[in-house]
Amino acid sequence: MSQSVCKCGKMIVWATGPKGNKIPLDPAPPTYVVDPEGHAVRSVAMVNHFATCPLANEFKKKPEEAS
């Protein structure tokens, strides 16, 4: 995984998705998640940076204008 800095100023790491697409991730995973029984469990998953980035709307693809 490579690293870079997002336009929002936060560090991100890049992973490759199953279709070969690049996915920006926050380098520190959330500390805990809740399992189906309601127990807090330490997480090892990384969060997609688009979920936490304050500038995420700036990166959305704009629909092509009709001719």
N, C-alpha and C positions, 0 to 999 in steps of 0.2 A: 504494500500500500504506500502511495506517495502522500505527502502533506503539502498544504498550501494555506494561505490566509484568505478568508472570505471577504467580500466587500464590506461586511458588517464589522470586520476586525477580529473575528474569532478564528482560531485554528480549526482546520478541517482535515480529515484524512479521506483519501479516495479509494473506494473498493470497486470491483468489477462485478456487475450483476450477472444473472444467469444467461441473459441475452447479449452479453458483452458491453452493455451500457455502463457508464461511469456513475457511481453513486457517492454523493458527499455525505460524510458521517461526522458526528461530533466525536472527538477522540476519547472523551470520558463517558462511559456508560452511566445510565441512571443507577443510583445506589440500590434501590429496592423496587420490586414489582409485587403485585398481589396475585397469588395463585388462585385457582378456582375455589378452593376451600376458604379463602379470605386471609391466608397467612402471608406476611411480608417475607419475600425471598430475595436474597442478593442477586442482582442481575449481572450477566456477562454480555448482554446484547448491546450493540451500539445503536444510537438513534440517528435517523436520517436528519441531516442538518436543516433541511427545508422545514422540519417540524419545530425547530427552535430559532431559526434565523429571523430577526426583525425585518429583514429586507427581502424575504422570500417572494413576495408579490412581484418584485422587480425582475425575477428570473423566469416567470411563467411565460411560456410561448404564446405569442399573440396569434389569433386565428387569421388566416390569410383573407384579405379583403376580396370580396366577389368582384369579378370583372364586369 
